[in-house]
Amino acid sequence: MGRIAWKWPLAVAAGVVLFALIFMDTYFAANRLTAKSLLFQQALAWTDLGKSATVLVPTAFLLVASSFVSWRRLRPRTQFLLLNQAAMSAYLFLSVGLAGLVVNLLKPLIGRARPSLYLELGAYHFDPLTFHFRFASFPSGHASMVGATAMGIALLFPRLRAPMLILALWLATTRVFVGSHFMSDVFAGLMIGAWFAYAMAIECSAYGLLFDASEGMLPRQKRTFHILPARIRAEWSGLQARYLGRSRIVSERAATQARTD
């Protein structure tokens, strides 16, 4: 089992948040988008995907549904697939839930004023122990959910790392574009969520679930981790080999032709 690193993640997070706090927060608060802006409208359409319920509800449903399954009547291979699915649901549920719990505890303790109060109080007004929505800007709860989900999926499905990074940055920054958070709030939330997903992956590996944390800095997907039946995986691999293989052959032929020309 790997150890849960926290010192260097904390140092990186502090550096990124401090950079955003100094160089980005005032700019975005002073140049808020208007409601007629296309970017504002797109951000408004996407931002609710960052709510915790987006992940907590379906994963909780899958966990409850798995408890009603008659496991003894299933084939061993089917049992294994359902175990992976249930473990994955529990992993994402706990990652998002714990990150959200910590964020919601930090918000009133820090008491940062939201961007809507920028003209009145500025970008750096903190009123600790203020239990009011208008003083609950830091860190972003939406961003913590996005960070936990993106990191969890990226660890489970390594091929999706780049798309998940792009999607996470977009969903998190929608909170800035709609005027609900400063950029430093968003970065803090993202990193809190990502760290909890990482830490939960290490814990899962200790019980032999989903991940292997014996090598490398980040836990890796176990070779036995599958959530789709073997037949469907084989068909998908065949399609990839067929079409991606063809595109590779076409590219090689084009490169050869270009060299000869």
C-alpha positions as CSV (number, residue, x, y, z in Angstrom):
1,M,0.0,0.0,0.0
2,G,1.3,3.5,-0.9
3,R,1.4,6.3,1.6
4,I,-1.1,9.2,1.4
5,A,1.1,12.2,0.4
6,W,-0.2,15.5,1.8
7,K,2.8,17.8,2.2
8,W,3.7,18.4,-1.4
9,P,0.0,18.5,-2.5
10,L,-0.6,21.1,0.2
11,A,2.4,23.1,-1.0
12,V,1.3,23.0,-4.6
13,A,-2.2,23.9,-3.7
14,A,-1.1,26.8,-1.5
15,G,1.1,28.2,-4.3
16,V,-1.6,28.0,-7.0
17,V,-4.3,29.5,-4.7
18,L,-1.9,32.3,-3.7
19,F,-1.1,33.1,-7.3
20,A,-4.8,33.3,-8.2
21,L,-5.5,35.3,-5.1
22,I,-2.9,37.9,-6.0
23,F,-3.1,38.0,-9.8
24,M,-6.5,36.8,-10.9
25,D,-9.2,37.4,-8.4
26,T,-9.4,41.2,-8.7
27,Y,-9.4,41.1,-12.5
28,F,-12.3,38.7,-12.9
29,A,-14.3,40.4,-10.1
30,A,-13.8,43.8,-11.7
31,N,-14.7,42.5,-15.2
32,R,-17.7,40.4,-14.5
33,L,-19.6,39.1,-17.5
34,T,-23.0,40.5,-18.3
35,A,-26.1,38.3,-18.5
36,K,-26.2,38.8,-22.2
37,S,-22.7,37.5,-22.8
38,L,-22.5,34.2,-24.7
39,L,-19.8,32.9,-22.3
40,F,-22.0,33.8,-19.3
41,Q,-25.0,31.9,-20.9
42,Q,-22.9,28.9,-21.7
43,A,-21.4,28.9,-18.1
44,L,-24.9,29.2,-16.6
45,A,-26.1,26.2,-18.7
46,W,-23.2,24.0,-17.6
47,T,-22.5,25.1,-14.0
48,D,-25.2,23.0,-12.3
49,L,-23.4,19.9,-13.4
50,G,-20.9,20.7,-10.6
51,K,-23.5,20.1,-7.9
52,S,-22.6,17.2,-5.6
53,A,-26.0,15.5,-6.4
54,T,-24.7,14.9,-10.0
55,V,-22.5,12.1,-8.5
56,L,-23.9,11.4,-5.1
57,V,-27.4,10.5,-6.3
58,P,-26.5,7.9,-9.0
59,T,-23.7,6.3,-7.0
60,A,-25.9,6.0,-3.9
61,F,-28.6,4.5,-6.1
62,L,-26.2,1.9,-7.5
63,L,-25.0,1.0,-4.0
64,V,-28.5,0.6,-2.7
65,A,-29.5,-1.5,-5.8
66,S,-26.5,-3.8,-5.3
67,S,-27.6,-4.6,-1.8
68,F,-30.8,-6.1,-3.2
69,V,-29.0,-8.4,-5.7
70,S,-29.0,-12.1,-4.9
71,W,-25.2,-12.5,-5.2
72,R,-25.2,-16.2,-4.5
73,R,-27.2,-17.0,-7.6
74,L,-24.8,-15.2,-9.9
75,R,-21.9,-16.6,-11.7
76,P,-18.5,-15.8,-10.3
77,R,-17.6,-13.6,-13.2
78,T,-20.8,-11.6,-12.8
79,Q,-20.2,-11.3,-9.1
80,F,-16.8,-9.9,-9.8
81,L,-18.2,-7.3,-12.3
82,L,-20.9,-6.2,-9.8
83,L,-18.3,-6.0,-7.0
84,N,-16.2,-3.7,-9.2
85,Q,-19.2,-1.6,-10.0
86,A,-20.2,-1.3,-6.3
87,A,-16.7,-0.5,-5.2
88,M,-16.4,2.2,-7.9
89,S,-19.7,3.7,-6.8
90,A,-18.6,3.7,-3.2
91,Y,-15.2,5.2,-4.1
92,L,-16.7,8.1,-6.0
93,F,-19.5,8.6,-3.4
94,L,-17.0,8.8,-0.5
95,S,-14.5,11.0,-2.5
96,V,-17.1,13.5,-3.4
97,G,-19.0,13.4,-0.1
98,L,-15.9,13.8,2.1
99,A,-14.5,16.6,0.0
100,G,-17.9,18.4,0.1
101,L,-18.1,17.9,3.9
102,V,-14.7,19.5,4.4
103,V,-15.4,22.3,2.1
104,N,-18.7,23.1,3.8
105,L,-17.0,23.1,7.1
106,L,-14.3,25.5,5.9
107,K,-16.7,28.0,4.3
108,P,-18.1,29.5,7.5
109,L,-14.7,29.3,9.3
110,I,-13.1,31.4,6.6
111,G,-16.1,33.6,5.7
112,R,-14.9,35.1,2.5
113,A,-17.2,37.5,0.8
114,R,-18.6,36.5,-2.6
115,P,-17.8,38.5,-5.8
116,S,-21.3,40.0,-5.7
117,L,-19.9,42.1,-2.7
118,Y,-16.7,43.1,-4.6
119,L,-17.7,46.8,-5.2
120,E,-18.7,47.1,-1.5
121,L,-16.0,45.1,0.3
122,G,-13.3,44.3,-2.3
123,A,-11.8,41.0,-3.3
124,Y,-10.1,40.2,0.0
125,H,-12.8,40.6,2.6
126,F,-12.9,37.8,5.2
127,D,-15.4,37.6,8.0
128,P,-14.7,34.3,9.9
129,L,-17.5,32.4,11.6
130,T,-20.1,34.1,9.5
131,F,-22.8,31.6,8.7
132,H,-24.3,33.4,5.6
133,F,-24.4,32.4,2.0
134,R,-22.9,35.8,0.9
135,F,-19.8,35.0,3.0
136,A,-19.3,31.4,1.8
137,S,-17.1,32.0,-1.2
138,F,-13.9,30.1,-0.2
139,P,-13.5,27.3,-1.2
140,S,-15.9,26.4,-4.0
141,G,-18.1,23.4,-3.3
142,H,-19.0,22.9,-7.0
143,A,-15.2,22.8,-7.8
144,S,-14.5,20.3,-5.0
145,M,-17.1,17.9,-6.5
146,V,-15.7,18.4,-10.0
147,G,-12.1,17.9,-8.7
148,A,-13.0,14.7,-6.9
149,T,-15.0,13.3,-9.7
150,A,-12.4,14.1,-12.4
151,M,-9.5,12.7,-10.4
152,G,-11.4,9.6,-9.6
153,I,-12.4,8.9,-13.2
154,A,-8.9,9.8,-14.4
155,L,-7.4,7.2,-12.0
156,L,-9.9,4.5,-12.9
157,F,-9.8,5.2,-16.6
158,P,-6.3,6.5,-17.5
159,R,-7.3,7.1,-21.2
160,L,-9.8,9.7,-20.0
161,R,-7.3,11.8,-18.1
162,A,-6.9,14.6,-20.7
163,P,-10.7,15.0,-21.4
164,M,-11.5,14.9,-17.7
165,L,-8.9,17.6,-17.0
166,I,-10.4,19.9,-19.6
167,L,-13.9,19.2,-18.5
168,A,-13.0,19.8,-14.8
169,L,-11.3,23.1,-15.6
170,W,-14.3,24.3,-17.6
171,L,-17.0,23.2,-15.1
172,A,-15.0,24.8,-12.2
173,T,-14.4,28.1,-13.9
174,T,-18.1,28.4,-14.8
175,R,-18.5,29.4,-11.1
176,V,-16.2,32.4,-11.8
177,F,-18.0,33.3,-15.1
178,V,-21.5,33.3,-13.4
179,G,-20.1,35.5,-10.6
180,S,-20.5,33.0,-7.7
181,H,-16.8,32.6,-6.9
182,F,-13.3,34.1,-7.2
183,M,-10.7,32.1,-9.2
184,S,-8.8,31.2,-6.0
185,D,-12.0,29.7,-4.6
186,V,-12.3,27.5,-7.6
187,F,-8.6,26.3,-7.6
188,A,-8.9,25.6,-3.9
189,G,-12.0,23.5,-4.3
190,L,-10.6,21.6,-7.3
191,M,-7.5,20.6,-5.4
192,I,-9.3,19.6,-2.2
193,G,-11.6,17.4,-4.3
194,A,-8.7,15.9,-6.3
195,W,-6.8,15.2,-3.1
196,F,-9.7,13.3,-1.5
197,A,-10.1,11.2,-4.6
198,Y,-6.4,10.4,-4.5
199,A,-6.5,9.6,-0.8
200,M,-9.5,7.3,-1.2
201,A,-7.8,5.5,-4.0
202,I,-4.9,4.8,-1.7
203,E,-7.3,3.5,0.9
204,C,-9.1,1.3,-1.6
205,S,-5.8,-0.2,-2.7
206,A,-5.2,-1.3,0.9
207,Y,-8.3,-3.5,0.7
208,G,-7.4,-4.8,-2.8
209,L,-10.2,-2.8,-4.4
210,L,-10.0,-1.0,-7.7
211,F,-6.4,0.3,-7.4
212,D,-2.8,-0.8,-7.0
213,A,-0.7,1.7,-5.0
214,S,2.5,-0.4,-4.6
215,E,4.4,1.5,-7.3
216,G,4.6,5.1,-8.6
217,M,3.4,8.3,-7.2
218,L,-0.3,7.8,-8.1
219,P,-2.4,4.7,-7.6
220,R,-3.0,2.7,-10.7
221,Q,-6.0,0.9,-12.0
222,K,-5.8,-2.8,-11.1
223,R,-5.4,-5.1,-14.0
224,T,-8.5,-7.0,-12.9
225,F,-10.6,-3.9,-12.8
226,H,-13.5,-4.2,-15.3
227,I,-17.0,-3.0,-15.2
228,L,-18.1,-4.4,-18.5
229,P,-18.6,-8.1,-19.5
230,A,-15.8,-9.7,-21.4
231,R,-17.8,-10.0,-24.6
232,I,-18.5,-6.3,-24.8
233,R,-14.8,-5.5,-24.0
234,A,-13.7,-7.8,-26.8
235,E,-16.1,-6.2,-29.3
236,W,-14.8,-2.7,-28.3
237,S,-11.2,-3.8,-28.6
238,G,-12.0,-5.2,-32.0
239,L,-13.6,-1.9,-33.1
240,Q,-10.6,0.0,-31.9
241,A,-8.2,-2.3,-33.7
242,R,-10.2,-2.1,-36.9
243,Y,-10.7,1.6,-37.1
244,L,-7.7,3.0,-35.3
245,G,-5.6,0.4,-37.0
246,R,-6.9,1.6,-40.4
247,S,-6.3,5.2,-39.6
248,R,-2.7,4.4,-38.5
249,I,-2.1,2.6,-41.8
250,V,-3.5,5.5,-43.8
251,S,-1.3,8.0,-41.9
252,E,1.7,5.8,-42.5
253,R,1.0,5.6,-46.2
254,A,0.4,9.3,-46.4
255,A,3.8,10.0,-44.7
256,T,5.5,7.6,-47.0
257,Q,3.9,9.2,-50.1
258,A,5.0,12.7,-48.8
259,R,8.6,11.5,-48.4
260,T,8.7,10.0,-51.9
261,D,7.1,13.2,-53.4
